[in-house]
């Protein structure tokens, strides 16, 4: 355990950020999984919701912007393949 005041504070901040990021990543996985499994009319809506969450995660710094772009691309590719 750290005995320096600033490091104790950093540890608290890091833990709070970790919990926030964990919640965002968990929801992101859920949305993407639902979008992958969906078929028909609801598929477009679920894909749109998943892409929105991916963009939000990237803007908050939970995901790198290139990672977000890659995930969106893969999701759109799967969605397009499922439609045809």
Kinemage of the C-alpha trace (Angstrom):
@kinemage 1
@onewidth
@group {chain A} dominant
@subgroup {mainchain}
@vectorlist {calphas} color= white
{ca unk a 1} P 0.000 0.000 0.000
{ca unk a 2} L 1.275 3.442 -0.889
{ca unk a 3} L 2.150 5.809 1.930
{ca unk a 4} L 2.467 8.914 -0.234
{ca unk a 5} L -0.601 11.107 -0.150
{ca unk a 6} L -0.684 11.846 -3.874
{ca unk a 7} L -0.327 8.150 -4.746
{ca unk a 8} L -3.159 7.224 -2.392
{ca unk a 9} L -5.360 9.738 -4.224
{ca unk a 10} L -4.226 8.430 -7.638
{ca unk a 11} L -5.136 4.901 -6.519
{ca unk a 12} L -8.641 6.091 -5.596
{ca unk a 13} L -9.022 7.885 -8.941
{ca unk a 14} L -7.748 4.881 -10.887
{ca unk a 15} L -10.209 2.573 -9.143
{ca unk a 16} L -13.130 4.902 -9.861
{ca unk a 17} L -12.118 5.131 -13.538
{ca unk a 18} L -11.703 1.354 -13.716
{ca unk a 19} L -15.237 0.820 -12.416
{ca unk a 20} L -16.654 3.347 -14.914
{ca unk a 21} L -14.760 1.799 -17.822
{ca unk a 22} L -15.820 -1.694 -16.765
{ca unk a 23} L -19.484 -0.667 -16.875
{ca unk a 24} L -19.075 0.927 -20.313
{ca unk a 25} L -17.251 -2.114 -21.724
{ca unk a 26} L -19.832 -4.488 -20.283
{ca unk a 27} L -22.731 -2.602 -21.858
{ca unk a 28} L -20.803 -2.376 -25.112
{ca unk a 29} L -20.356 -6.154 -25.243
{ca unk a 30} L -24.049 -6.672 -24.512
{ca unk a 31} L -25.162 -4.278 -27.257
{ca unk a 32} L -22.826 -5.830 -29.834
{ca unk a 33} L -23.920 -9.355 -28.891
{ca unk a 34} L -27.594 -8.408 -29.268
{ca unk a 35} L -26.899 -6.734 -32.619
{ca unk a 36} L -25.044 -9.839 -33.872
{ca unk a 37} L -27.858 -12.179 -32.884
{ca unk a 38} L -30.684 -9.991 -34.225
{ca unk a 39} L -32.460 -10.601 -37.495
{ca unk a 40} L -35.096 -8.738 -39.454
{ca unk a 41} L -36.337 -5.237 -38.742
{ca unk a 42} L -35.018 -4.989 -35.205
{ca unk a 43} L -31.496 -5.768 -36.427
{ca unk a 44} L -31.030 -2.287 -37.932
{ca unk a 45} L -32.132 -0.615 -34.722
{ca unk a 46} L -29.885 -2.804 -32.558
{ca unk a 47} L -26.896 -2.246 -34.861
{ca unk a 48} L -27.506 1.506 -34.674
{ca unk a 49} L -27.630 1.320 -30.852
{ca unk a 50} L -24.416 -0.725 -30.731
{ca unk a 51} L -22.612 1.734 -33.020
{ca unk a 52} L -23.776 4.617 -30.844
{ca unk a 53} L -22.303 2.935 -27.754
{ca unk a 54} L -19.042 2.201 -29.579
{ca unk a 55} L -18.775 5.882 -30.553
{ca unk a 56} L -19.503 6.984 -26.990
{ca unk a 57} L -16.858 4.627 -25.607
{ca unk a 58} L -14.311 5.968 -28.098
{ca unk a 59} L -15.121 9.579 -27.247
{ca unk a 60} L -14.706 8.858 -23.526
{ca unk a 61} L -11.380 7.151 -24.110
{ca unk a 62} L -12.528 3.677 -23.087
{ca unk a 63} L -11.756 2.456 -26.614
{ca unk a 64} L -9.079 3.714 -28.975
{ca unk a 65} L -10.580 5.439 -32.017
{ca unk a 66} L -9.111 2.877 -34.433
{ca unk a 67} L -10.462 0.023 -32.307
{ca unk a 68} L -13.888 1.651 -32.391
{ca unk a 69} L -13.687 2.057 -36.163
{ca unk a 70} L -12.674 -1.589 -36.591
{ca unk a 71} L -15.517 -2.835 -34.373
{ca unk a 72} L -18.071 -0.698 -36.198
{ca unk a 73} L -16.781 -1.952 -39.537
{ca unk a 74} L -17.014 -5.591 -38.434
{ca unk a 75} L -20.505 -5.030 -37.079
{ca unk a 76} L -21.701 -3.408 -40.303
{ca unk a 77} L -20.098 -6.175 -42.347
{ca unk a 78} L -21.905 -8.871 -40.333
{ca unk a 79} L -25.145 -6.905 -40.547
{ca unk a 80} L -24.874 -6.558 -44.330
{ca unk a 81} L -24.044 -10.242 -44.753
{ca unk a 82} L -27.076 -11.217 -42.665
{ca unk a 83} L -29.445 -9.129 -44.777
{ca unk a 84} L -28.580 -10.704 -48.126
